[in-house]
């Protein structure tokens, strides 16, 4: 009897594994949610093609179909962190889910965008999430979300940033960025117009992608002028100034000042755009 029970357990695990593989999601049988991804709020963690991914869920009574959601970056072992807990709780309380996938230190490379596509497909095609989420990039996460947005300027409902990086030459610098892009620094320099979001922002400006950014005036890690200010200038040049709001905080740099993560205006923007995206009539992801 013990052998039969053991065999049934093994068979059941095998069947679950096959179901997960069939959905494009491979989750190690012995892994708990905590082992895959530390979550700051209630949700689930799973793997897609080996990459840790997560969803922070609103309570059941607040969920909808299609589900409004925020695509967050950078999803790394320590992010999102406790400093952002209040902000993400506001999203959940408004019925907006938050999701992300760990693409490693990818800095917006084409490979990272491919990984993002896998999560996007999982959520929109299998879990009935909205096909037009709002993007949210913190610091280097700005490179992640803006690169992906430039590839699909009409897919997203909005873009928000907390001292976001848009120019990989300022952070992490050409050497580290080139490694992520699998190019030499010279090769990446020559292809700057093709890959660097700050040189592609006109794509988003012409599409009038609604954008909200909060950035410290004294940021020396992610300089305001070369990143968010240049990004906003491109919108002005394109005649899309009304589609962007850049909130510059005097006396603040690249730090954990509470105001960056408790910015009600940013929270309201993300909630509104996420819900507008879900309300849009879309039958399949925009290309």
Steps between C-alpha positions, in 0.01 A plus 500: 500500500785737584662432161168565325453830685857601417446418133176701490680799654776479239243467220302798630813717508587390148154593372517843665841553345368411155209742542736779598729428206200503268411849615853626443562516875752264659490497879732277700287260701684547829512881487276710718388851410751636751785312333414642159437862589469703819168685485424819691123448471264206440541336162661213320845420368580262216756444227476557128778338302699490824455869578335593833175692446239635736147639526377713790126447507216729611259324732252278321209744517701770318619290208361546150521350153696622323714562807660849517869470581839664532810352339780573748877512449762422602380168638817380671539298823468815714239687293231613550609569857348612829548868410240451227251307710263794561496584130424147386233466769322800349498326163355183650239691700386658173461157336822525299739203499880534481722257312857461384763251390869478583701548182823551694715811461381539142478880469230489234680263264305321225538178697328654802214621281454143378475386863243771569299374204475158661341646814278728293374199305445298817292774660305629202437174317458254788400704803270760341709801595457825308694521174590864583676520836673801651879479523688596817879523505706579806859612441661260249155353449441805284726347236299177513156654455593779257687263267202268490260790453701629203453160337121518554406868540125441469478196725524672837257728682768707670855515632606612847849537640672555834840658424510281188800432279440567131861533383717194562811711445431676832405182686624228509753636248603363163714214629226337709225581254700353211541171686123479549445575130767244408699763311829678552484858630603623153228292332236626741613858443457457126151359555402759761214637290362147462515392863531793741151608620599865531570499126172326424265700722361684198315174423311531829454875458342460156270232644421741787546224755383655830799532733558605860850528649628602841873576518734666749670821389830399665515144369862416417444127441232551234550864395174685446618699197621205292207276589154625603552862387620393154212253482251778577667734248440244224128511578505879472678487164237254374216726613397247764579709806151447639563123510786517750546624857850528646496570872846621608572482872741763624758394756467127426734260325497127430385386840222343705320823582146399588346752261622305197294199604203682654434736212121514479512658156705210364272245668189666359656509153591130504157395627317715247705383203485134604122519517474691173710229336270230633194691381640537149341269244781259416465143386873421470832660600589800280816469297 
